[in-house]
Amino acid sequence: MKTKIIRGGTVVLAQTVSQQDVLIRGEAIAAVGQLGELAADEIIDAGGLLVLPGGVDTHVHFNDAFMGTVSVHDYRTGTIAAAFGGTTSVIDFANQPFGGTLLSTVDMKKEEARGKALIDWNFHPSFTDTSDRTLAEIRACVAAGAPSLKAYMTYRDEGLLVEPPDLKRVLAAVAEAGAMLLVHAEDNDLAEAGIARELAGGRTAPIYHARSKPHLVENKANETAVRLARETGGRLFIVHMTTAEGPELIAKARAAGADVWGETCTHYLIYTEAMLEREDGLKWVCSPPLRTQADVDALWPSLVSGLLSQVTSDDAAYWMEAKRFGKDRFDLIPNGMPGIEPRFHLLYSEGVAKGRLSLPRFVELVATNPAHIYGMRQKGSLLPGKDADIVLFDPTARWTMGQATSHSPCDYHAFEGLEITGRVQKVFSRGDLIVDGDELVAEPGRGRYVHCVLPERLSI
C-alpha cells in the first residue's frame, strides 16, 4: 500500500492541538506523532495549516422531490460541493415510496449514488406510512446499515405527516429494533392554522412564513416528541432546532433519563427572520423558519455546553425558478436553501475565528459527534485506524463567500457576500486527494456506501 505523510501541520486530535505528522497507509490513518525520520511514498507539507478530520454532514437532501419540484443537488453535484467545503461524508434522506416498502429506499439510494458520489455516504429512510408492515421493516433497515430513520410531524399535503399516536408507535418500534428516530418537529395543527390565518389576512410575503410558524409551533412539537420518547424508551434526535427554549428541553429530558439529542444548522446560527423581509426574502424560506437574534444568541452557548451535539447544513437547494413560484404566496415557496459547501467554513469563521468555539469543539460539532451519533465508525477523527478523511485548512485566509467562489450549480447563494476567515486547501477521502485548492482531482463515483452501526449508548 502506498504511504503518505502530512508533515508539519497543527493536528486536532480529540482535545489536543499540536504540531504533529500524520501517516496515511492506503485508505487509513496509520500513525499520528513526530514522524520526521519516517520515509513515505509522498510527503505533503502542511506547514502553517490545520490538519482536521473531514466533515460529516448528516442532514442533506439530494434528489428530493418536495413541494412540486426536485432539489438541485444529486449525488454528483452535491458531493462535489460537499468536498470543496471540507465535508467527506454525508447522510441523505430517502422517503418511503407511497404504497411501497421502507426497505426499498436502500436500493433506491444506492442506485442514485452509483457512478456519481465523490465521497462516502449513507441515508435516513423516512416514513410515509406507519403500518405494522412498515414498522416490521425497521430491523431490516438496521441490518442493512441504515439505522437512523426519520418522521415528519408536519407536511400533510406532501404525504409526510406522522401524527402523535403513530409517532409513539414508531418510537416504540425504533426502541425495540435498536434504531434511532429523527424528527422534523413542527406541530402540524398549529402550522396549518397559522398559514391559513396569514393568508386569510392577505399577508403573503415571505416574512409571513415565519409569522405563520412562531416559536410555539416548534416548541410544542419538541415537547410532544420528547414526551413520547420518554414513554417508549426510544432514541430520539431532533433535527434543525431553532428556538432558545429547545436546548433547555433537551437538558430537562436528558436529566430525566431520556435518550434525546439535538442539532442546529448553520443558517440558524447566522441569520434571523429579518432576511425574509428583504425583497429577495424567498431565498431564505426554510422550515422551521429563521428566528430572532435572541434565539441565535442562545444557540451558540448550547453548542459549547453540549446541549446541542452537532451542526448540519440541512442542504435543500432549489432553483430560483422554483422558489419564485411562491413569490406571491409564501406557502408555495419550496422550503430550504443550499448549504452543504458553506457549512464547514461558516462554522469555523463564525465560531472559532470569532471566539465562540474552541478548535476541538469545532471538530466535534462538524465531524466527530455526527460520525459517532450515526454510527459511521471509521469517520470523524484522526485516530489511527480511522479512514484517512482529512482536511488541510488555512486558518488565516480571508475571502468572500458567494456565487463567485461556489462549486454548486445552484443559481443563487444563501450566504452571498459574507466575509470568511479560514479556507480549505486540500481534502483527502480514504487517503485519496480529491480537492486541491480550487481543483477537483478525483472522479465522481469513487464514493462508497457506509454501513452504519449505532452505538448502544451515546455519551458525548
Helices and strands as residue ranges (DSSP letters): E 3-13, E 16-25, E 28-33, E 42-45, E 50-53, E 55-57, E 65-66, E 69-70, H 75-84, E 87-95, H 104-113, E 120-126, H 132-136, H 138-143, E 148-152, H 164-177, E 180-184, H 188-200, H 207-212, H 215-232, E 236-238, H 245-255, E 260-265, H 266-270, G 273-277, G 281-284, H 293-305, E 310-312, H 320-323, G 324-326, G 330-332, H 342-347, I 348-352, H 359-363, I 364-368, H 369-373, E 390-400, G 403-405, E 419-429, E 432-436, E 439-440
